[in-house]
Amino acid sequence: MSVETKERLITAAGTVLRTQGYGKASARTIAREAGVNSALIFYHFGGVDPLLFAALDRSSAERMERHTATVADARTLEELAERATRIYRDDLEGGHITLLSELVAAAVAKPELREGIRVRVEPWLAFMEETLERVIGGTALARLTPPRDLANAAVTFYLGVNLFTVLDADRSRTESVLAMVRRLAPRAKLLATRPPARFGRARGFGRARGAAG
């Protein structure tokens, strides 16, 4: 029964954080959403903030599995730009961006939240960096814009865009930025092309000459 109660509380915490925001995510509100006694939040999680982080962790785990599959077959910048747009829209519709941005905004006034957020962002930075390294690693573009820097830029955009929706209710401005990225991707194709493996061919040529001699 305790496992079921914990799962209900995590689900309720995610719902409250997405729909009402951090400011209204009290123990009483979450418990009412879950249909349990508010004392169980402290019994199972030790407080409201650890419960909210548990809701973020569940959402992150689900999204990571989904998005790893989304980018698995991306081989070019054009494909990656299309997948990034799909991920953004999926996370926005699913509420994951809201969960994270609500906690980030709360951390401005509550510094004790910051480390918990930082450690939860790191896997996403690693995911983006690894994906970019796979697609553009070893190219001129990677030397100009290292994958780690691009990953940092992507996370910055990811967090900022949800806050910006307050001013961009129809998402037209955000969608225009994503469209710009999709337009620029094909134009960076030359920079994102890996040079031929000259060393390997040269070494093979040398062996052939030695054998002929």
DRENPA-3360 file (N, C-alpha, C; in nm, 2 decimals, always signed):
BEGIN
1 = MSVETKER = +0.08/-0.12/+0.00/+0.00/+0.00/+0.00/+0.09/+0.13/+0.00 ~ +0.20/+0.12/+0.07/+0.29/+0.24/+0.08/+0.34/+0.27/-0.06 ~ +0.38/+0.17/-0.14/+0.43/+0.20/-0.28/+0.32/+0.27/-0.36 ~ +0.20/+0.22/-0.35/+0.09/+0.28/-0.42/+0.06/+0.42/-0.38 ~ +0.07/+0.45/-0.25/+0.06/+0.58/-0.19/+0.17/+0.68/-0.24 ~ +0.29/+0.63/-0.25/+0.40/+0.71/-0.30/+0.38/+0.74/-0.44 ~ +0.34/+0.65/-0.52/+0.31/+0.67/-0.66/+0.20/+0.77/-0.68 ~ +0.10/+0.77/-0.60/-0.01/+0.86/-0.61/+0.03/+1.00/-0.58;
9 = LITAAGTV = +0.12/+1.01/-0.48/+0.17/+1.14/-0.43/+0.26/+1.20/-0.54 ~ +0.34/+1.12/-0.60/+0.43/+1.17/-0.71/+0.35/+1.22/-0.83 ~ +0.25/+1.14/-0.86/+0.16/+1.18/-0.97/+0.09/+1.31/-0.94 ~ +0.04/+1.32/-0.82/-0.03/+1.44/-0.78/+0.06/+1.56/-0.77 ~ +0.18/+1.54/-0.72/+0.28/+1.65/-0.72/+0.31/+1.71/-0.86 ~ +0.33/+1.62/-0.95/+0.35/+1.66/-1.09/+0.24/+1.74/-1.15 ~ +0.12/+1.69/-1.12/+0.00/+1.76/-1.17/-0.02/+1.90/-1.11 ~ +0.00/+1.91/-0.98/-0.01/+2.04/-0.91/+0.10/+2.14/-0.96;
17 = LRTQGYGK = +0.22/+2.09/-0.97/+0.33/+2.17/-1.02/+0.31/+2.22/-1.16 ~ +0.26/+2.14/-1.25/+0.23/+2.18/-1.38/+0.12/+2.27/-1.40 ~ +0.01/+2.25/-1.32/-0.11/+2.33/-1.34/-0.13/+2.45/-1.25 ~ -0.07/+2.44/-1.13/-0.08/+2.55/-1.04/+0.05/+2.62/-1.00 ~ +0.16/+2.56/-1.04/+0.29/+2.63/-1.01/+0.34/+2.60/-0.87 ~ +0.47/+2.63/-0.86/+0.54/+2.60/-0.73/+0.48/+2.67/-0.61 ~ +0.44/+2.79/-0.63/+0.38/+2.87/-0.52/+0.26/+2.81/-0.46 ~ +0.18/+2.73/-0.53/+0.06/+2.67/-0.48/+0.08/+2.52/-0.45;
25 = ASARTIAR = +0.20/+2.47/-0.47/+0.23/+2.33/-0.45/+0.25/+2.30/-0.30 ~ +0.15/+2.32/-0.22/+0.16/+2.29/-0.07/+0.13/+2.15/-0.04 ~ +0.17/+2.10/+0.08/+0.14/+1.97/+0.12/-0.01/+1.94/+0.11 ~ -0.09/+2.04/+0.16/-0.24/+2.02/+0.16/-0.29/+2.01/+0.02 ~ -0.24/+2.09/-0.07/-0.30/+2.09/-0.21/-0.26/+1.96/-0.28 ~ -0.14/+1.91/-0.26/-0.09/+1.79/-0.32/-0.16/+1.67/-0.26 ~ -0.18/+1.67/-0.13/-0.25/+1.56/-0.07/-0.39/+1.55/-0.11 ~ -0.45/+1.67/-0.13/-0.59/+1.67/-0.18/-0.60/+1.61/-0.32;
33 = EAGVNSAL = -0.51/+1.64/-0.40/-0.50/+1.59/-0.54/-0.48/+1.44/-0.54 ~ -0.40/+1.39/-0.44/-0.38/+1.25/-0.44/-0.48/+1.17/-0.36 ~ -0.56/+1.24/-0.28/-0.67/+1.18/-0.21/-0.61/+1.11/-0.08 ~ -0.51/+1.17/-0.02/-0.45/+1.10/+0.10/-0.43/+1.21/+0.20 ~ -0.39/+1.17/+0.32/-0.35/+1.26/+0.43/-0.22/+1.33/+0.40 ~ -0.21/+1.46/+0.43/-0.09/+1.54/+0.40/+0.03/+1.49/+0.48 ~ +0.00/+1.43/+0.60/+0.11/+1.38/+0.68/+0.19/+1.27/+0.61 ~ +0.13/+1.21/+0.51/+0.20/+1.10/+0.44/+0.31/+1.16/+0.35;
41 = IFYHFGGV = +0.30/+1.28/+0.31/+0.41/+1.35/+0.23/+0.54/+1.35/+0.31 ~ +0.52/+1.39/+0.43/+0.64/+1.40/+0.52/+0.69/+1.26/+0.56 ~ +0.60/+1.17/+0.57/+0.63/+1.03/+0.61/+0.71/+0.96/+0.50 ~ +0.67/+0.98/+0.38/+0.73/+0.91/+0.26/+0.85/+0.99/+0.20 ~ +0.84/+1.12/+0.20/+0.94/+1.20/+0.13/+1.02/+1.30/+0.22 ~ +0.97/+1.32/+0.34/+1.04/+1.42/+0.42/+1.00/+1.56/+0.40 ~ +0.92/+1.59/+0.31/+0.88/+1.73/+0.28/+0.82/+1.74/+0.14 ~ +0.78/+1.87/+0.11/+0.72/+1.89/-0.02/+0.82/+1.90/-0.13;
49 = DPLLFAAL = +0.94/+1.97/-0.10/+1.04/+1.98/-0.21/+1.10/+1.85/-0.25 ~ +1.13/+1.76/-0.16/+1.17/+1.62/-0.21/+1.07/+1.55/-0.29 ~ +0.94/+1.57/-0.26/+0.84/+1.51/-0.34/+0.83/+1.57/-0.48 ~ +0.85/+1.70/-0.49/+0.84/+1.77/-0.62/+0.96/+1.72/-0.70 ~ +1.08/+1.71/-0.64/+1.19/+1.65/-0.71/+1.17/+1.51/-0.76 ~ +1.09/+1.43/-0.68/+1.06/+1.30/-0.72/+0.97/+1.30/-0.84 ~ +0.88/+1.40/-0.85/+0.79/+1.41/-0.97/+0.88/+1.45/-1.09 ~ +0.97/+1.54/-1.07/+1.06/+1.57/-1.18/+1.15/+1.46/-1.22;
57 = DRSSAERM = +1.19/+1.38/-1.13/+1.28/+1.26/-1.16/+1.20/+1.16/-1.25 ~ +1.07/+1.14/-1.21/+0.99/+1.04/-1.29/+0.97/+1.09/-1.43 ~ +0.94/+1.22/-1.44/+0.92/+1.28/-1.57/+1.05/+1.27/-1.65 ~ +1.16/+1.31/-1.59/+1.29/+1.31/-1.66/+1.33/+1.17/-1.71 ~ +1.30/+1.07/-1.63/+1.33/+0.93/-1.67/+1.25/+0.89/-1.79 ~ +1.12/+0.92/-1.79/+1.03/+0.89/-1.90/+1.08/+0.96/-2.02 ~ +1.11/+1.09/-2.01/+1.15/+1.17/-2.13/+1.29/+1.12/-2.18 ~ +1.38/+1.09/-2.09/+1.51/+1.05/-2.14/+1.50/+0.92/-2.22;
65 = ERHTATVA = +1.42/+0.83/-2.18/+1.40/+0.70/-2.26/+1.34/+0.73/-2.39 ~ +1.24/+0.82/-2.39/+1.17/+0.85/-2.51/+1.26/+0.93/-2.61 ~ +1.33/+1.03/-2.56/+1.41/+1.11/-2.65/+1.54/+1.05/-2.69 ~ +1.59/+0.95/-2.62/+1.70/+0.88/-2.66/+1.67/+0.80/-2.79 ~ +1.55/+0.75/-2.79/+1.50/+0.68/-2.91/+1.47/+0.78/-3.02 ~ +1.42/+0.90/-2.99/+1.39/+1.00/-3.09/+1.51/+1.04/-3.17 ~ +1.63/+1.05/-3.11/+1.75/+1.10/-3.18/+1.84/+0.99/-3.22 ~ +1.80/+0.86/-3.19/+1.89/+0.75/-3.22/+1.94/+0.74/-3.36;
73 = DARTLEEL = +1.84/+0.77/-3.46/+1.88/+0.75/-3.60/+1.91/+0.88/-3.67 ~ +1.93/+0.99/-3.59/+1.97/+1.12/-3.65/+2.11/+1.11/-3.69 ~ +2.14/+1.14/-3.82/+2.28/+1.14/-3.87/+2.33/+1.27/-3.92 ~ +2.24/+1.36/-3.95/+2.28/+1.49/-4.00/+2.22/+1.60/-3.92 ~ +2.27/+1.73/-3.94/+2.22/+1.84/-3.87/+2.08/+1.86/-3.90 ~ +2.04/+1.84/-4.02/+1.90/+1.86/-4.06/+1.81/+1.77/-3.98 ~ +1.85/+1.64/-3.97/+1.77/+1.54/-3.90/+1.77/+1.58/-3.75 ~ +1.88/+1.63/-3.70/+1.89/+1.66/-3.56/+1.80/+1.78/-3.52;
81 = AERATRIY = +1.80/+1.88/-3.61/+1.71/+2.00/-3.59/+1.57/+1.96/-3.59 ~ +1.53/+1.87/-3.68/+1.39/+1.82/-3.68/+1.36/+1.75/-3.56 ~ +1.45/+1.66/-3.51/+1.42/+1.59/-3.38/+1.42/+1.68/-3.26 ~ +1.50/+1.79/-3.26/+1.50/+1.88/-3.15/+1.37/+1.96/-3.15 ~ +1.31/+1.99/-3.26/+1.18/+2.05/-3.26/+1.07/+1.96/-3.21 ~ +1.08/+1.83/-3.25/+0.99/+1.73/-3.20/+1.00/+1.72/-3.05 ~ +1.12/+1.71/-3.00/+1.14/+1.70/-2.85/+1.08/+1.82/-2.78 ~ +1.11/+1.94/-2.83/+1.06/+2.06/-2.76/+0.91/+2.06/-2.75;
89 = RDDLEGGH = +0.84/+2.03/-2.86/+0.70/+2.03/-2.86/+0.64/+1.92/-2.77 ~ +0.71/+1.80/-2.77/+0.66/+1.69/-2.69/+0.67/+1.73/-2.54 ~ +0.79/+1.79/-2.50/+0.81/+1.82/-2.36/+0.71/+1.93/-2.32 ~ +0.69/+2.03/-2.41/+0.60/+2.14/-2.38/+0.45/+2.08/-2.36 ~ +0.41/+2.00/-2.45/+0.27/+1.94/-2.44/+0.26/+1.85/-2.32 ~ +0.37/+1.78/-2.29/+0.37/+1.69/-2.18/+0.39/+1.75/-2.04 ~ +0.43/+1.88/-2.04/+0.45/+1.95/-1.92/+0.58/+1.94/-1.85 ~ +0.68/+1.87/-1.91/+0.81/+1.85/-1.85/+0.88/+1.98/-1.84;
97 = ITLLSELV = +0.87/+2.06/-1.94/+0.94/+2.20/-1.93/+0.88/+2.28/-1.82 ~ +0.75/+2.27/-1.79/+0.69/+2.34/-1.68/+0.74/+2.29/-1.55 ~ +0.75/+2.16/-1.53/+0.80/+2.11/-1.41/+0.94/+2.16/-1.37 ~ +1.03/+2.16/-1.47/+1.17/+2.20/-1.45/+1.17/+2.35/-1.43 ~ +1.11/+2.43/-1.51/+1.12/+2.57/-1.50/+1.05/+2.63/-1.38 ~ +0.95/+2.56/-1.33/+0.89/+2.60/-1.20/+0.99/+2.59/-1.09 ~ +1.06/+2.48/-1.09/+1.16/+2.46/-0.98/+1.28/+2.55/-1.00 ~ +1.32/+2.58/-1.12/+1.43/+2.67/-1.14/+1.39/+2.81/-1.10;
105 = AAAVAKPE = +1.27/+2.85/-1.13/+1.22/+2.98/-1.08/+1.22/+2.99/-0.93 ~ +1.17/+2.88/-0.87/+1.16/+2.88/-0.72/+1.30/+2.89/-0.66 ~ +1.40/+2.84/-0.73/+1.54/+2.84/-0.67/+1.60/+2.98/-0.66 ~ +1.54/+3.07/-0.73/+1.59/+3.21/-0.72/+1.57/+3.26/-0.57 ~ +1.46/+3.23/-0.51/+1.43/+3.27/-0.38/+1.47/+3.16/-0.27 ~ +1.49/+3.03/-0.32/+1.52/+2.93/-0.23/+1.65/+2.86/-0.28 ~ +1.77/+2.91/-0.24/+1.90/+2.86/-0.28/+1.92/+2.71/-0.25 ~ +1.85/+2.66/-0.15/+1.87/+2.52/-0.12/+1.81/+2.43/-0.22;
113 = LREGIRVR = +1.74/+2.48/-0.32/+1.69/+2.40/-0.43/+1.79/+2.38/-0.54 ~ +1.89/+2.47/-0.54/+1.98/+2.48/-0.66/+2.06/+2.36/-0.69 ~ +2.12/+2.30/-0.59/+2.20/+2.18/-0.61/+2.12/+2.07/-0.66 ~ +2.00/+2.05/-0.61/+1.91/+1.94/-0.66/+1.88/+1.96/-0.81 ~ +1.86/+2.09/-0.85/+1.83/+2.11/-0.99/+1.95/+2.09/-1.07 ~ +2.07/+2.13/-1.02/+2.19/+2.12/-1.10/+2.22/+1.98/-1.13 ~ +2.21/+1.89/-1.03/+2.24/+1.75/-1.06/+2.14/+1.68/-1.15 ~ +2.02/+1.73/-1.16/+1.92/+1.68/-1.25/+1.93/+1.73/-1.39;
121 = VEPWLAFM = +2.00/+1.84/-1.41/+2.02/+1.90/-1.54/+2.14/+1.83/-1.61 ~ +2.24/+1.79/-1.53/+2.36/+1.73/-1.58/+2.34/+1.62/-1.68 ~ +2.25/+1.52/-1.65/+2.23/+1.41/-1.74/+2.17/+1.46/-1.88 ~ +2.10/+1.57/-1.88/+2.05/+1.62/-2.00/+2.16/+1.69/-2.08 ~ +2.24/+1.76/-2.01/+2.36/+1.82/-2.08/+2.45/+1.71/-2.14 ~ +2.47/+1.60/-2.07/+2.55/+1.49/-2.12/+2.48/+1.42/-2.24 ~ +2.34/+1.41/-2.23/+2.27/+1.35/-2.34/+2.28/+1.44/-2.47 ~ +2.27/+1.57/-2.45/+2.28/+1.66/-2.57/+2.42/+1.66/-2.62;
129 = EETLERVI = +2.52/+1.66/-2.53/+2.66/+1.67/-2.58/+2.69/+1.54/-2.65 ~ +2.65/+1.42/-2.60/+2.68/+1.30/-2.67/+2.61/+1.29/-2.80 ~ +2.49/+1.34/-2.81/+2.42/+1.33/-2.94/+2.49/+1.42/-3.04 ~ +2.53/+1.54/-3.00/+2.60/+1.64/-3.09/+2.73/+1.58/-3.13 ~ +2.80/+1.52/-3.04/+2.93/+1.47/-3.07/+2.92/+1.35/-3.17 ~ +2.81/+1.28/-3.16/+2.79/+1.17/-3.26/+2.76/+1.22/-3.40 ~ +2.69/+1.34/-3.40/+2.65/+1.39/-3.53/+2.76/+1.48/-3.60 ~ +2.82/+1.57/-3.51/+2.92/+1.66/-3.57/+3.06/+1.65/-3.52;
137 = GGTALARL = +3.09/+1.55/-3.44/+3.22/+1.53/-3.38/+3.32/+1.51/-3.49 ~ +3.44/+1.57/-3.48/+3.55/+1.56/-3.58/+3.53/+1.65/-3.70 ~ +3.43/+1.74/-3.70/+3.41/+1.83/-3.81/+3.46/+1.97/-3.78 ~ +3.46/+2.05/-3.88/+3.50/+2.19/-3.86/+3.40/+2.26/-3.77 ~ +3.27/+2.23/-3.78/+3.17/+2.29/-3.70/+3.19/+2.26/-3.55 ~ +3.23/+2.14/-3.52/+3.26/+2.10/-3.38/+3.38/+2.18/-3.32 ~ +3.47/+2.22/-3.41/+3.58/+2.30/-3.36/+3.54/+2.44/-3.34 ~ +3.45/+2.49/-3.42/+3.40/+2.63/-3.40/+3.30/+2.64/-3.29;
145 = TPPRDLAN = +3.21/+2.54/-3.28/+3.11/+2.54/-3.17/+3.11/+2.40/-3.10 ~ +3.20/+2.38/-3.00/+3.21/+2.25/-2.94/+3.08/+2.20/-2.89 ~ +3.05/+2.07/-2.90/+2.93/+2.01/-2.86/+2.89/+2.05/-2.71 ~ +2.98/+2.06/-2.62/+2.95/+2.10/-2.48/+2.88/+2.24/-2.48 ~ +2.94/+2.33/-2.56/+2.89/+2.47/-2.56/+2.75/+2.47/-2.62 ~ +2.73/+2.39/-2.73/+2.60/+2.38/-2.79/+2.50/+2.32/-2.70 ~ +2.54/+2.22/-2.62/+2.45/+2.16/-2.52/+2.41/+2.26/-2.42 ~ +2.51/+2.34/-2.37/+2.47/+2.45/-2.27/+2.37/+2.55/-2.33;
153 = AAVTFYLG = +2.39/+2.58/-2.46/+2.30/+2.67/-2.52/+2.16/+2.61/-2.54 ~ +2.16/+2.48/-2.57/+2.03/+2.42/-2.58/+1.95/+2.42/-2.45 ~ +2.02/+2.39/-2.34/+1.96/+2.39/-2.21/+1.91/+2.53/-2.17 ~ +1.99/+2.63/-2.20/+1.95/+2.76/-2.17/+1.83/+2.80/-2.25 ~ +1.82/+2.76/-2.37/+1.70/+2.79/-2.45/+1.58/+2.71/-2.40 ~ +1.60/+2.59/-2.36/+1.50/+2.50/-2.31/+1.43/+2.56/-2.19 ~ +1.52/+2.61/-2.10/+1.46/+2.67/-1.97/+1.40/+2.80/-2.00 ~ +1.46/+2.88/-2.08/+1.41/+3.02/-2.10/+1.28/+3.02/-2.18;
161 = VNLFTVLD = +1.26/+2.93/-2.27/+1.15/+2.93/-2.36/+1.02/+2.92/-2.29 ~ +1.02/+2.84/-2.18/+0.89/+2.82/-2.11/+0.86/+2.95/-2.03 ~ +0.95/+3.02/-1.98/+0.93/+3.15/-1.92/+0.88/+3.25/-2.02 ~ +0.93/+3.24/-2.14/+0.90/+3.33/-2.24/+0.76/+3.31/-2.29 ~ +0.70/+3.20/-2.27/+0.56/+3.17/-2.32/+0.46/+3.26/-2.25 ~ +0.50/+3.32/-2.14/+0.41/+3.42/-2.07/+0.39/+3.54/-2.17 ~ +0.49/+3.57/-2.25/+0.48/+3.68/-2.35/+0.44/+3.63/-2.49 ~ +0.46/+3.50/-2.50/+0.44/+3.44/-2.64/+0.34/+3.33/-2.63;
169 = ADRSRTES = +0.22/+3.37/-2.60/+0.11/+3.27/-2.57/+0.08/+3.18/-2.68 ~ +0.09/+3.23/-2.81/+0.07/+3.14/-2.92/+0.19/+3.07/-2.97 ~ +0.30/+3.09/-2.90/+0.43/+3.02/-2.93/+0.49/+3.06/-3.07 ~ +0.44/+3.16/-3.13/+0.48/+3.20/-3.26/+0.63/+3.24/-3.27 ~ +0.67/+3.31/-3.16/+0.81/+3.35/-3.16/+0.91/+3.23/-3.14 ~ +0.87/+3.15/-3.05/+0.95/+3.03/-3.02/+0.96/+2.94/-3.14 ~ +0.84/+2.92/-3.21/+0.84/+2.84/-3.33/+0.93/+2.90/-3.44 ~ +0.94/+3.04/-3.44/+1.02/+3.10/-3.55/+1.17/+3.08/-3.52;
177 = VLAMVRRL = +1.21/+3.07/-3.39/+1.35/+3.03/-3.36/+1.38/+2.89/-3.41 ~ +1.29/+2.80/-3.38/+1.31/+2.66/-3.42/+1.31/+2.65/-3.57 ~ +1.23/+2.73/-3.64/+1.23/+2.72/-3.79/+1.36/+2.78/-3.84 ~ +1.41/+2.88/-3.77/+1.54/+2.94/-3.82/+1.65/+2.83/-3.80 ~ +1.65/+2.75/-3.70/+1.75/+2.65/-3.68/+1.74/+2.54/-3.79 ~ +1.61/+2.51/-3.83/+1.59/+2.41/-3.93/+1.64/+2.47/-4.07 ~ +1.63/+2.60/-4.09/+1.68/+2.66/-4.21/+1.83/+2.66/-4.22 ~ +1.89/+2.69/-4.10/+2.04/+2.70/-4.10/+2.11/+2.57/-4.11;
185 = APRAKLLA = +2.04/+2.46/-4.06/+2.11/+2.33/-4.06/+2.16/+2.29/-4.19 ~ +2.08/+2.29/-4.30/+2.14/+2.25/-4.43/+2.26/+2.34/-4.48 ~ +2.26/+2.46/-4.44/+2.36/+2.55/-4.48/+2.49/+2.53/-4.41 ~ +2.49/+2.46/-4.30/+2.61/+2.42/-4.23/+2.66/+2.28/-4.26 ~ +2.60/+2.23/-4.37/+2.64/+2.09/-4.41/+2.79/+2.07/-4.44 ~ +2.85/+2.17/-4.51/+2.99/+2.16/-4.54/+3.08/+2.16/-4.41 ~ +3.04/+2.25/-4.32/+3.11/+2.25/-4.19/+3.10/+2.12/-4.11 ~ +2.98/+2.06/-4.13/+2.95/+1.94/-4.05/+2.99/+1.81/-4.12;
193 = TRPPARFG = +3.06/+1.82/-4.23/+3.11/+1.70/-4.30/+3.25/+1.66/-4.25 ~ +3.26/+1.54/-4.21/+3.39/+1.49/-4.16/+3.49/+1.47/-4.28 ~ +3.61/+1.51/-4.25/+3.71/+1.49/-4.36/+3.74/+1.35/-4.39 ~ +3.78/+1.31/-4.51/+3.81/+1.17/-4.54/+3.93/+1.12/-4.45 ~ +3.93/+0.99/-4.42/+4.03/+0.93/-4.34/+4.16/+0.92/-4.42 ~ +4.23/+1.03/-4.44/+4.35/+1.03/-4.53/+4.46/+0.94/-4.47 ~ +4.48/+0.94/-4.34/+4.59/+0.87/-4.28/+4.58/+0.72/-4.30 ~ +4.45/+0.67/-4.29/+4.43/+0.53/-4.31/+4.46/+0.49/-4.45;
201 = RARGFGRA = +4.42/+0.57/-4.55/+4.45/+0.54/-4.69/+4.59/+0.55/-4.72 ~ +4.66/+0.65/-4.66/+4.80/+0.67/-4.69/+4.88/+0.55/-4.63 ~ +4.84/+0.51/-4.51/+4.91/+0.40/-4.46/+4.90/+0.27/-4.54 ~ +4.78/+0.25/-4.59/+4.75/+0.14/-4.68/+4.83/+0.14/-4.81 ~ +4.84/+0.27/-4.86/+4.92/+0.29/-4.98/+5.06/+0.26/-4.96 ~ +5.11/+0.30/-4.84/+5.25/+0.27/-4.81/+5.28/+0.12/-4.80 ~ +5.19/+0.05/-4.74/+5.21/-0.09/-4.73/+5.21/-0.16/-4.87 ~ +5.12/-0.11/-4.96/+5.11/-0.16/-5.09/+5.24/-0.14/-5.17;
209 = RGAAG = +5.30/-0.02/-5.15/+5.43/+0.01/-5.22/+5.54/-0.08/-5.16 ~ +5.53/-0.10/-5.03/+5.64/-0.18/-4.97/+5.63/-0.33/-5.03 ~ +5.51/-0.38/-5.04/+5.49/-0.51/-5.09/+5.53/-0.52/-5.23 ~ +5.51/-0.41/-5.31/+5.55/-0.42/-5.45/+5.70/-0.42/-5.47 ~ +5.76/-0.34/-5.37/+5.91/-0.33/-5.38/+5.97/-0.47/-5.34;
% end
